[in-house]
Amino acid sequence: MTIDLSKYVQIMVCPSCRTKLLIDKQSIVCQSPDCRRKFLVKDDIPVMLADDAQTLSPDEWSAIMTGSTSVAT
Protein backbone atom coordinates (compact mmCIF):
# COMPACT_ATOMS: atom_id res chain seq x y z
CA MET A 1 0.00 0.00 0.00
CA THR A 2 1.37 3.38 -0.99
CA ILE A 3 0.32 6.39 1.04
CA ASP A 4 -0.62 9.67 -0.66
CA LEU A 5 1.76 12.19 0.89
CA SER A 6 0.23 15.19 -0.89
CA LYS A 7 -2.53 15.67 1.67
CA TYR A 8 -0.08 15.39 4.56
CA VAL A 9 2.55 17.70 3.14
CA GLN A 10 -0.06 20.48 3.07
CA ILE A 11 -0.21 20.49 6.88
CA MET A 12 3.43 19.62 7.61
CA VAL A 13 6.34 22.04 7.86
CA CYS A 14 10.09 21.60 7.98
CA PRO A 15 11.11 20.74 11.56
CA SER A 16 14.26 22.84 11.16
CA CYS A 17 12.89 26.15 9.85
CA ARG A 18 9.06 25.79 9.79
CA THR A 19 8.83 26.38 6.01
CA LYS A 20 6.39 24.57 3.71
CA LEU A 21 7.46 21.31 2.10
CA LEU A 22 7.45 19.82 -1.40
CA ILE A 23 7.21 16.15 -2.42
CA ASP A 24 10.04 14.95 -4.67
CA LYS A 25 9.80 11.27 -5.66
CA GLN A 26 10.50 9.32 -2.46
CA SER A 27 11.47 12.31 -0.35
CA ILE A 28 10.12 15.54 1.05
CA VAL A 29 12.10 18.74 0.51
CA CYS A 30 12.01 22.00 2.44
CA GLN A 31 11.13 24.97 0.23
CA SER A 32 13.45 27.37 2.08
CA PRO A 33 16.56 28.30 0.05
CA ASP A 34 18.46 28.76 3.31
CA CYS A 35 17.50 25.39 4.84
CA ARG A 36 17.37 23.05 1.76
CA ARG A 37 16.74 19.90 3.85
CA LYS A 38 15.63 16.66 2.21
CA PHE A 39 13.72 14.13 4.30
CA LEU A 40 13.45 10.51 3.17
CA VAL A 41 10.24 8.49 3.12
CA LYS A 42 10.82 4.95 4.41
CA ASP A 43 8.07 2.33 4.21
CA ASP A 44 5.56 5.10 3.36
CA ILE A 45 6.50 7.01 6.53
CA PRO A 46 8.21 10.41 6.26
CA VAL A 47 11.31 10.55 8.47
CA MET A 48 11.00 14.15 9.63
CA LEU A 49 14.02 14.24 11.92
CA ALA A 50 16.32 17.19 11.29
CA ASP A 51 19.38 15.15 12.33
CA ASP A 52 18.57 12.47 9.72
CA ALA A 53 17.88 14.92 6.89
CA GLN A 54 20.25 15.61 4.04
CA THR A 55 21.15 19.22 3.26
CA LEU A 56 21.01 19.67 -0.50
CA SER A 57 23.47 21.79 -2.44
CA PRO A 58 21.99 25.02 -3.83
CA ASP A 59 22.04 23.50 -7.35
CA GLU A 60 20.29 20.28 -6.26
CA TRP A 61 17.67 22.24 -4.33
CA SER A 62 17.06 24.64 -7.22
CA ALA A 63 16.62 21.76 -9.67
CA ILE A 64 13.98 20.19 -7.42
CA MET A 65 12.15 23.48 -6.89
CA THR A 66 12.03 24.19 -10.64
CA GLY A 67 11.07 20.62 -11.52
CA SER A 68 14.29 19.89 -13.39
CA THR A 69 15.61 16.34 -12.99
CA SER A 70 19.23 16.90 -13.99
CA VAL A 71 21.80 18.65 -11.85
CA ALA A 72 25.21 19.71 -13.15
CA THR A 73 28.08 18.29 -11.13
C-alpha positions in Angstrom: 0.0 0.0 0.0 1.4 3.4 -1.0 0.3 6.4 1.0 -0.6 9.7 -0.7 1.8 12.2 0.9 0.2 15.2 -0.9 -2.5 15.7 1.7 -0.1 15.4 4.6 2.5 17.7 3.1 -0.1 20.5 3.1 -0.2 20.5 6.9 3.4 19.6 7.6 6.3 22.0 7.9 10.1 21.6 8.0 11.1 20.7 11.6 14.3 22.8 11.2 12.9 26.1 9.9 9.1 25.8 9.8 8.8 26.4 6.0 6.4 24.6 3.7 7.5 21.3 2.1 7.5 19.8 -1.4 7.2 16.1 -2.4 10.0 14.9 -4.7 9.8 11.3 -5.7 10.5 9.3 -2.5 11.5 12.3 -0.4 10.1 15.5 1.1 12.1 18.7 0.5 12.0 22.0 2.4 11.1 25.0 0.2 13.5 27.4 2.1 16.6 28.3 0.0 18.5 28.8 3.3 17.5 25.4 4.8 17.4 23.1 1.8 16.7 19.9 3.8 15.6 16.7 2.2 13.7 14.1 4.3 13.4 10.5 3.2 10.2 8.5 3.1 10.8 5.0 4.4 8.1 2.3 4.2 5.6 5.1 3.4 6.5 7.0 6.5 8.2 10.4 6.3 11.3 10.6 8.5 11.0 14.2 9.6 14.0 14.2 11.9 16.3 17.2 11.3 19.4 15.2 12.3 18.6 12.5 9.7 17.9 14.9 6.9 20.3 15.6 4.0 21.1 19.2 3.3 21.0 19.7 -0.5 23.5 21.8 -2.4 22.0 25.0 -3.8 22.0 23.5 -7.3 20.3 20.3 -6.3 17.7 22.2 -4.3 17.1 24.6 -7.2 16.6 21.8 -9.7 14.0 20.2 -7.4 12.2 23.5 -6.9 12.0 24.2 -10.6 11.1 20.6 -11.5 14.3 19.9 -13.4 15.6 16.3 -13.0 19.2 16.9 -14.0 21.8 18.7 -11.9 25.2 19.7 -13.2 28.1 18.3 -11.1 
